[in-house]
C-alpha cells in the first residue's frame, strides 16, 4: 500500500526515501541488464526507473511487443521482474511522449502518418517547429488509450499494492515544453474550438464581447494572428486555458491507467524548464503544469534538474525552484525529482561539460534537505540505439538522434564502464540511505521569511512574436522576476543564513500570522488582486522586502497603482544607464556608509513623511529605495538592481522582523547551510562548501556556538550532513562532526570530515576501545575523538559491547 501524506511517501505504513537510477532496458542487450542493475545497487539505489518507448514497442500499428518477441531487449515484463528479483522498486514512465532524444519524442511514425490533423499549426497558421502533437485531439487520445491498455496490462499485477514492485507511474513527459521552447503554441482547429468554449464559460457573452472585438466562433485567424488591441488579453487567456487543457490531458491519461486497474499508486507529472545550467526559466514549467498535479489527490510533481555543477553562481537557483514547487503543492504532496541529472556533462560526446565530482552530490544534498522524497538519477547508464525496421531515410534510421551510442555523460557508460563521477555520486546516495528512515519524515527548519512566487510572472510561453506590446511587457517581467532578484536578494539571504521557503502569493492567502516577512521580486506589472492582497497584508501587520520595481500596471498593461497608493508613494519615472551615462546610486538613511555602486536602471519616487530614504541616484538625489510604514506593517523597497550586499539585505530583513537563526563566521562566504528536523527533535545540519578551497568556521544557532564551540573544517567542494540528537538503537548521537555511513546492531560507521572529528554520544552501552579513536567520559556523555585525518582516511567504525 502506498500513501502520499504529510509530504511523505509511505509504503506499507513506513515513510520511505526512494533513490532511483534510470536504466533504459531497450538500449541494452538483455545480457547486460543484470550488470547495470548491480552497479545501480552498488551505488546505493533502491529503485529503477525507465521510460517505455511506444516507438519501439509498437513500431508498426497493432503489433505491440512488450515481451521481447521481436527483440529480446524489448521484454518490459522481464526487466521489471528482474528488478523484483533484485529487491528493487520500479518507477514506470510510459509516455506517450518520452523525449529521451527519441525520434518523434517516442511517438510511432504511424500515429502521425495516420492522423496528420493532430500535428499542430501555430502563430499565423504556420506548422509548428516542435515535434509535438495536439495532446487532446480525439484521434491522439484514442491511439494513446490503446497503448496504455497494453502497458497497464503488464503493470497492474506488478503494482506494489498488488504484491509487485511498481511504486509510481509518470503520465506523459514534460508536457508543454516543446511548444514553449519553440514559441509554437498548439492552435489547431480542435484546440481553438475548445478554447472558444472555455472563453464563453469564463467570461460569458457580454464579458467576451468587451474583451475581444470580433465574433470568437470559428475566427481562427484572429487568434492565430492577434491584433495589438487585444493581444495581451489573448496571451493571458491562452495561458490560463493551456493550464486547464494540460490538466485535462493528464486527467485523461490517469483515467486510462485506472480503467485498467492501475491505481492506488502515485501518478507523477514532471516539470521542465532549466536552461543553460540555470533555473531562471524553470518556473515556466511550474506555471504551465501546477494545475495538472494539484487537481486531485494521488499526484506528485517531479522536477527536471539540469544544473551542471552547483556552485556560487547557481546554488540559489536550485533552492528557489524547490521552494516554488512546494509553494503550489497540495498539503500532502512532497517534493520529488524524476529527472535528476548526473554524470560528467559530456552530452555532445566531445568531452565538453566536464562537471565536478561534487555536482550530483551537492544537488542531492540540497534537494533532500528541502524535503525531496524521491530522486531519479538520469541517466544512470548509457546504452545503444538500434536501427528501426521501418526505414525513414533520416540519416541513421535509429530509434534516436544521438547515433549508435547514447548516454555519453552517464556515470555508467554505454559499455558499462564507471566514469569519475560515479564514486562521489554513490557515496552521497549511500549516506542518504544510511539514515533514510530519519530523512523520510524530516522537514526543513525555516526562519520568519518566505520568498514570494507569482506563477503568472512565468506565463511567458506562447508570446505572439509580432507584438510590440507583448514584447515590452515580457521584457520587463523577465528582467524583474529572476536574474537580479535571484542573484542578489535570494543569494544574499542564503549567504546570510536565512532558511526560507516560498509563498504562492497569487493563489494562496497572504496572512502575517503564517508568513511575517515576504521577499518579493516585483516587476512594473502586477495583477490588481495581488497588489490589493499585498496592501491588505501590510495593513494587517505583514512586512515586505520588495526588490525590482514598484508596480504601475496590471498584467495586461492597464494602469494599476494599488500597492503604490497603499504606501503613499508616486513613481516619477525610470533612470537608465547609457553609453555616456554611468548611472550610480548611493546609500542613505540607515543604509548609509556603503560604497556608491553602478546600476543599469533605477525607478525613482516621490515619497511621503512615513518613509525613510535608503537609496538615491547620484547627481539628482532622486529616491530609488525607501523604508516605509503602511498600516500595521512595514515595507522596504529596493527599486534598483542593487548588488549582493549580504549585510544590507540582512539588516533590511532584520528591521522587518526576520533574523537568521543558523549562521556561520566563514570569512569568504560560499557556504550553504540549512537544517532538518522531525517531531522527536532529531536533526541534521546540512552544509555545502561551494568553493574549491578549504574553510574553517564556527556554526551558530541563535547566537550560540554549536559543537562545543569547535570550529568546523570544510574541505573544498565538500558537503556534510551532521547528526544532532539522532537516536540509533539505544544510543543518542548528541552531535558529530562526522556523517553516519551505516548502522548495525553493535556498530555505527561514520565518514570523517575533519582533521580530528568528535562524536558525542549519550549511551549506557560501552564503546569498545580502538587504535583509531580515543574515548572520554564527561557530563554523562561519551566523547569519541578520531585519530585519523579525514583527508588521509575518512572511514571510522565505532563498536559497542
HELIX and SHEET records of a PDB file:
HELIX    1   1 UNK A   25  UNK A   27  5                                   3    
HELIX    2   2 UNK A   30  UNK A   32  5                                   3    
HELIX    3   3 UNK A   33  UNK A   42  1                                  10    
HELIX    4   4 UNK A   54  UNK A   57  1                                   4    
HELIX    5   5 UNK A   72  UNK A   74  5                                   3    
HELIX    6   6 UNK A   76  UNK A   85  1                                  10    
HELIX    7   7 UNK A  103  UNK A  106  5                                   4    
HELIX    8   8 UNK A  109  UNK A  114  1                                   6    
HELIX    9   9 UNK A  116  UNK A  118  5                                   3    
HELIX   10  10 UNK A  123  UNK A  125  5                                   3    
HELIX   11  11 UNK A  138  UNK A  156  1                                  19    
HELIX   12  12 UNK A  160  UNK A  162  5                                   3    
HELIX   13  13 UNK A  177  UNK A  182  1                                   6    
HELIX   14  14 UNK A  189  UNK A  211  1                                  23    
HELIX   15  15 UNK A  220  UNK A  224  1                                   5    
HELIX   16  16 UNK A  231  UNK A  259  1                                  29    
HELIX   17  17 UNK A  282  UNK A  293  1                                  12    
HELIX   18  18 UNK A  315  UNK A  328  1                                  14    
HELIX   19  19 UNK A  358  UNK A  369  1                                  12    
HELIX   20  20 UNK A  422  UNK A  434  1                                  13    
HELIX   21  21 UNK A  436  UNK A  439  1                                   4    
HELIX   22  22 UNK A  455  UNK A  458  5                                   4    
HELIX   23  23 UNK A  468  UNK A  481  1                                  14    
HELIX   24  24 UNK A  483  UNK A  484  1                                   2    
HELIX   25  25 UNK A  485  UNK A  490  3                                   6    
HELIX   26  26 UNK A  491  UNK A  495  1                                   5    
HELIX   27  27 UNK A  528  UNK A  539  1                                  12    
HELIX   28  28 UNK A  562  UNK A  567  1                                   6    
HELIX   29  29 UNK A  589  UNK A  591  5                                   3    
HELIX   30  30 UNK A  646  UNK A  656  1                                  11    
HELIX   31  31 UNK A  707  UNK A  709  5                                   3    
SHEET    1   A 3 UNK A   2  UNK A   5  0                                        
SHEET    2   A 3 UNK A   8  UNK A  11 -1                                        
SHEET    3   A 3 UNK A  14  UNK A  15 -1                                        
SHEET    1   B 9 UNK A  18  UNK A  22  0                                        
SHEET    2   B 9 UNK A  47  UNK A  51  1                                        
SHEET    3   B 9 UNK A  89  UNK A  93  1                                        
SHEET    4   B 9 UNK A 166  UNK A 170  1                                        
SHEET    5   B 9 UNK A 266  UNK A 271  1                                        
SHEET    6   B 9 UNK A 299  UNK A 305  1                                        
SHEET    7   B 9 UNK A 335  UNK A 341  1                                        
SHEET    8   B 9 UNK A 372  UNK A 378  1                                        
SHEET    9   B 9 UNK A  18  UNK A  22  1                                        
SHEET    1   C 2 UNK A 383  UNK A 384  0                                        
SHEET    2   C 2 UNK A 405  UNK A 406 -1                                        
SHEET    1   D 8 UNK A 443  UNK A 444  0                                        
SHEET    2   D 8 UNK A 671  UNK A 677 -1                                        
SHEET    3   D 8 UNK A 683  UNK A 689 -1                                        
SHEET    4   D 8 UNK A 719  UNK A 728 -1                                        
SHEET    5   D 8 UNK A 731  UNK A 736 -1                                        
SHEET    6   D 8 UNK A 758  UNK A 762 -1                                        
SHEET    7   D 8 UNK A 781  UNK A 786 -1                                        
SHEET    8   D 8 UNK A 773  UNK A 778 -1                                        
SHEET    1   E 9 UNK A 501  UNK A 504  0                                        
SHEET    2   E 9 UNK A 450  UNK A 453  1                                        
SHEET    3   E 9 UNK A 517  UNK A 522  1                                        
SHEET    4   E 9 UNK A 543  UNK A 548  1                                        
SHEET    5   E 9 UNK A 633  UNK A 638  1                                        
SHEET    6   E 9 UNK A 623  UNK A 630 -1                                        
SHEET    7   E 9 UNK A 611  UNK A 617 -1                                        
SHEET    8   E 9 UNK A 584  UNK A 587 -1                                        
SHEET    9   E 9 UNK A 597  UNK A 598 -1                                        
SHEET    1   F 2 UNK A 570  UNK A 576  0                                        
SHEET    2   F 2 UNK A 601  UNK A 606 -1                                        
SHEET    1   G 3 UNK A 662  UNK A 664  0                                        
SHEET    2   G 3 UNK A 699  UNK A 701 -1                                        
SHEET    3   G 3 UNK A 704  UNK A 705 -1                                        
SHEET    1   H 2 UNK A 695  UNK A 697  0                                        
SHEET    2   H 2 UNK A 712  UNK A 714 -1                                        
SHEET    1   I 3 UNK A 739  UNK A 744  0                                        
SHEET    2   I 3 UNK A 747  UNK A 751 -1                                        
SHEET    3   I 3 UNK A 795  UNK A 799 -1                                        
END                                                                             
